[in-house]
Amino acid sequence: MRTRQTIAVIGATGSMGTAIAKSLSKGNYRLLLFTSDKSKLKDLQKEIIATTPGADVEPISCSYTASWEADVIIVAVPFAMEKEVADKIREVANQKIVISIANPLNETYDALVTAPDTSAAEELQKLLPNSKVVKAFNTTFAADFAQPVIDGKRVDAFIAGNDNDALETVSEIVQAAGFNPVIAGDLSVSRILENMQLLLIRLGIKYNYNWLAGWKILHQ
Ligand SMILES: NC(=O)c1ccc[n+]([C@@H]2O[C@H](COP(=O)([O-])OP(=O)(O)OC[C@H]3O[C@@H](n4cnc5c(N)ncnc54)[C@H](OP(=O)(O)O)[C@@H]3O)[C@@H](O)[C@H]2O)c1
């Protein structure tokens, strides 16, 4: 059995950071939560412990320290802030798994700001050349974490990356969060995954899915 892992969530008080932290606190993980607002972090820790007594969750006042202690780092900040985060954690994220959840949307949610021959995940990999960047959780909305089974079906959560061991580790994390992990390919497949979520966002706005929607591959 794998030893208990420590996961740092950078941007823990945002919609996704909070959803991920609440969800993974029910699993066998030690969670280190970081954002700049210490009081919001304390509130989140209290809320998690109230609903999941015994959860191992700790607010950390520095992204460098959180990443230093972590086995896996989840970057749950807007795409535009990733360079700032990467510059702070680069040294201590060496050889570690870094999960890119970003969808690099424009301000009107109708296009991606990245060029067609790259993705947010690949840009993060360039910023953190010695880390194992894995794309995950970009195709799941924050609301899905409280309800990962929609219309009777467990929502698929796609994963992409270049390191097989890292893909397996992230699959376990995705499963612990209640989703059905689907390893989709190498890191360049993130281009497709980020466009898939652009489509789902546009459909959600058009048909008023209320942010509770997800992907499911139907197959035999
Ligand atoms: N919302 C979704 O359903 C969803 C689904 C899939 C993927 N995503 C992706 O998830 C990421 C986060 O989205 P979100 O909706 O959770 O955004 P959000 O609610 O705006 O939260 C962003 C978080 O990042 C923190 N943050 C901002 N700049 C930071 C920095 N320089 N260093 C450290 N922390 C920083 C914020 O903290 P402060 O408030 O203290 O600044 C906040 O906790 C985005 O890349 C988005 O594309 C979102």
The ligand as an SDF file (V2000), in Angstrom:
LIG
                    3D

 48 52  0  0  0  0  0  0  0  0999 V2000
  -14.6010   27.1960  -10.9600 N   0  0  0  0  0  0  0  0  0  0  0  0
  -14.6400   26.0270  -11.6180 C   0  0  0  0  0  0  0  0  0  0  0  0
  -15.6930   25.3380  -11.6400 O   0  0  0  0  0  0  0  0  0  0  0  0
  -13.4230   25.5090  -12.3140 C   0  0  0  0  0  0  0  0  0  0  0  0
  -13.4930   24.2530  -12.9310 C   0  0  0  0  0  0  0  0  0  0  0  0
  -12.3350   23.7000  -13.5170 C   0  0  0  0  0  0  0  0  0  0  0  0
  -11.1410   24.4260  -13.4850 C   0  0  0  0  0  0  0  0  0  0  0  0
  -11.1160   25.6610  -12.9160 N   0  0  0  0  0  0  0  0  0  0  0  0
   -9.8180   26.3760  -12.8680 C   0  0  0  0  0  0  0  0  0  0  0  0
   -9.4460   26.4190  -11.5010 O   0  0  0  0  0  0  0  0  0  0  0  0
   -8.6430   27.5850  -11.2550 C   0  0  0  0  0  0  0  0  0  0  0  0
   -9.2470   28.3520  -10.0770 C   0  0  0  0  0  0  0  0  0  0  0  0
  -10.5610   28.7410  -10.4440 O   0  0  0  0  0  0  0  0  0  0  0  0
  -11.6170   29.2000   -9.3450 P   0  0  0  0  0  0  0  0  0  0  0  0
  -12.9220   29.2860  -10.0380 O   0  0  0  0  0  0  0  0  0  0  0  0
  -11.4720   28.3590   -8.1290 O   0  0  0  0  0  0  0  0  0  0  0  0
  -11.0790   30.6790   -9.0450 O   0  0  0  0  0  0  0  0  0  0  0  0
  -11.3690   31.5930   -7.7580 P   0  0  0  0  0  0  0  0  0  0  0  0
  -12.6210   31.1900   -7.1040 O   0  0  0  0  0  0  0  0  0  0  0  0
  -11.1970   32.9930   -8.2470 O   0  0  0  0  0  0  0  0  0  0  0  0
  -10.1500   31.2410   -6.7640 O   0  0  0  0  0  0  0  0  0  0  0  0
   -8.8330   31.5370   -7.0690 C   0  0  0  0  0  0  0  0  0  0  0  0
   -7.9630   31.2620   -5.8490 C   0  0  0  0  0  0  0  0  0  0  0  0
   -6.6070   31.5510   -6.2010 O   0  0  0  0  0  0  0  0  0  0  0  0
   -6.0500   32.3880   -5.1840 C   0  0  0  0  0  0  0  0  0  0  0  0
   -4.9730   33.1680   -5.7840 N   0  0  0  0  0  0  0  0  0  0  0  0
   -5.0830   34.1380   -6.7220 C   0  0  0  0  0  0  0  0  0  0  0  0
   -3.8600   34.5840   -7.0220 N   0  0  0  0  0  0  0  0  0  0  0  0
   -2.9780   33.8860   -6.2860 C   0  0  0  0  0  0  0  0  0  0  0  0
   -1.5620   33.8950   -6.1530 C   0  0  0  0  0  0  0  0  0  0  0  0
   -0.8000   34.7090   -6.8730 N   0  0  0  0  0  0  0  0  0  0  0  0
   -0.9850   33.0400   -5.2580 N   0  0  0  0  0  0  0  0  0  0  0  0
   -1.7410   32.1950   -4.5350 C   0  0  0  0  0  0  0  0  0  0  0  0
   -3.0940   32.1390   -4.6040 N   0  0  0  0  0  0  0  0  0  0  0  0
   -3.6980   32.9800   -5.4750 C   0  0  0  0  0  0  0  0  0  0  0  0
   -7.2190   33.1790   -4.6630 C   0  0  0  0  0  0  0  0  0  0  0  0
   -6.9340   33.6690   -3.3740 O   0  0  0  0  0  0  0  0  0  0  0  0
   -7.3550   35.1650   -2.9430 P   0  0  0  0  0  0  0  0  0  0  0  0
   -8.8450   35.2160   -3.0320 O   0  0  0  0  0  0  0  0  0  0  0  0
   -6.8010   35.2540   -1.5600 O   0  0  0  0  0  0  0  0  0  0  0  0
   -6.6580   36.0380   -3.9510 O   0  0  0  0  0  0  0  0  0  0  0  0
   -8.2980   32.1030   -4.6230 C   0  0  0  0  0  0  0  0  0  0  0  0
   -8.1550   31.3120   -3.4710 O   0  0  0  0  0  0  0  0  0  0  0  0
   -8.6450   28.3870  -12.5530 C   0  0  0  0  0  0  0  0  0  0  0  0
   -7.4530   28.1320  -13.2410 O   0  0  0  0  0  0  0  0  0  0  0  0
   -9.8280   27.8140  -13.3330 C   0  0  0  0  0  0  0  0  0  0  0  0
   -9.6520   27.8920  -14.7270 O   0  0  0  0  0  0  0  0  0  0  0  0
  -12.2250   26.2210  -12.3360 C   0  0  0  0  0  0  0  0  0  0  0  0
  1  2  1  0
  2  3  2  0
  2  4  1  0
  4  5  1  0
  4 48  2  0
  5  6  2  0
  6  7  1  0
  7  8  2  0
  8  9  1  0
  8 48  1  0
  9 10  1  0
  9 46  1  0
 10 11  1  0
 11 12  1  0
 11 44  1  0
 12 13  1  0
 13 14  1  0
 14 15  2  0
 14 16  1  0
 14 17  1  0
 17 18  1  0
 18 19  2  0
 18 20  1  0
 18 21  1  0
 21 22  1  0
 22 23  1  0
 23 24  1  0
 23 42  1  0
 24 25  1  0
 25 26  1  0
 25 36  1  0
 26 27  1  0
 26 35  1  0
 27 28  2  0
 28 29  1  0
 29 30  1  0
 29 35  2  0
 30 31  1  0
 30 32  2  0
 32 33  1  0
 33 34  2  0
 34 35  1  0
 36 37  1  0
 36 42  1  0
 37 38  1  0
 38 39  2  0
 38 40  1  0
 38 41  1  0
 42 43  1  0
 44 45  1  0
 44 46  1  0
 46 47  1  0
M  CHG  2   8   1  16  -1
M  END
$$$$
